[in-house]
């Protein structure tokens, strides 16, 4: 999908039959893969291949009058046994434990902007990878899923040792996924062994010993103290909120929050009551009640029960979403949070002009900022100005407060400590004549010694902006990858791959080679991205471990972004895994998404969405097509920050706006 033209992805997609193949046709070819202008089909109607077996993939190019066909590229395990301009025969490796994959790409010879890819999954000896069982609640409907990697379908699942909790049973599946479901009738802990037997000759088995806890009926999946960072909209105007809430063992909730929209704001408002409930597996509801009103959220949580995503849409007129994370109370002191930080804040000024602020500072144990530098995108932008102010020590909720100043900006803020290296930051005043911003501060490593070697390792860039069209916020979204350029030995230049939906313009994918960047000792740097249409200038503040915050001061949509170091490449063993997450820093009022259960498995997507994906193991870039518009489109581009975190971009066709969503591994 390099240098794709701004047209909707022409994807041919249908359900994939999840059965191993070794050649031989089952009838009409079945469409597989995702991309632009090239249709891929499988005569065997599957993308699963047994170890040592072969699979045929055929390609047809649209608008190819000379019938030149395609060239084939294979990345990952296995080899191409043969290929021509219309067909490739893939030979799977042997000695596979579980599943491995390879991505096969067909690129049009007559027009190299047209390409499609398919991910082929090779099944070997079956294994049950790291099962995740969320707690259940007595008398509350429960369902959880266990996945198998490898083996030959169909499968037989049994409880080979121990017993399931009373009221629960296996759902009788013969596929590579089994559900444990029902309504638990008794509180307690059950340990049992689950075994899957495949249909190979001779048969092979995989087992896992699991423990499932059944809690009292009123207990919530969330327990303890959590901080959250909320961004969204009310009446089309941005809303920012952050807070800390504590969930007791009986599901009751207390806490504190700071809130601000275009017409009102309140700081350090006490959450006087609330309730947290469990729905099923990793999902539930959270109600927060304060003098400002009642807020109702849906949430999804990871298996550690320490982090997740929540979404508000409760009839109050406020729509938005928030990541949340359990707080480390040992960091609730001025001494614990003292040190070097990079800062990223995003929101709107009093005139509704979009505002982004990035910078770095050193925070003393007494709460005073020093060595501060900052940039913003005000009407008269500040470039490398003095960032000053105070941030008082955190209280028993992990909340501290103070004021940040940069140029003409004076920002009353509160911060909520996650741990000794991370905090959420939000506006903390009631005035409607001042800015409203929300964001994060991360500890900076190596301050005073940083340089242009900071980004020699690949990093994923999430970039978004917003502008008003007829008074309505319209989003610009982009996600991409920075990787060291061989032109300078990896220092001072990077290659930039960027997928963008620019307000009402559909997906465009572009690669820029050897773009110059600088990083000085403070971590402040610049990046210039040049194309035929001009040069884009970015300012960045590096955290010293391959990430940081990014601002594009001169962009029409006031683009702001986050850099995260990519780890795990090449992704040759991309896991069969569930993810949970949703929209972060929404650029428009819709769509705003919570995705509590998103499954990536053997080239297919399940859970909250149904579709297929193909992954480039070398870059972690994935293209996907799904049947439901959940992220602002049905054609998606996904970048793996790691196997534990994905960033998702919709194509923005079926809705005017696209969005960026972050999802993390269960």
Secondary structure, 3 states (H helix, E strand, C coil): CCCCCCCCCCCCCCCCCCCCCCCCCCCCCEEECEEECEEEEECCCCCEEECCCEEEEEEEECCCCCCCCEEEEEEECCEEEEECCCEEEEECCCCCECEEEEEEEEEECCCCCCEEEEEEEEECECECCCCCCCCEECCCEEEEEEECECCCCCCEEEEEEECCCCCEEECCCCCCEEEEEEECCCCEEEEEEEEEECCCCCCCEEEEEEEEEEECCCCCCCCEEEEEEEEEEECCEEEEEEEEEEECCCCEEEEEEEEECCCCEEEEEEEEEEEEEEEECCEEEEEEEECCEEEEEEEEECCCCCEEEEEEECCCCEEEEEEEEECCHHHCCHHHHCEEEEEEEEEECCCCCEEEEEEEEEECCCCEEEEEEEEECCCCCCCCEEEEEEECCCCCCCEEEEEEEECCEEEEEEEEEEECCEEEEEECCCCCCCCEEEEEEEECCCCCCCCCCCCCCCEEEEEEEEEEECCEEEEEEEEEEEEECHHHCCCCEEEEEEEEEECCCCCEEEEEEEEEEEECCCCEEEEEEEECCEEEEEEEEECCCCCEEEECCCCCCCCEEEEEECCCCCCCCCCCEEEEEEECCCCCCCCCCEEEEEEEECCEEEECCCEEEEEECCCCEEEEEECCCCCCCCEEEEEEEECCEEEEEECCCCCCCCCEEEEEEC
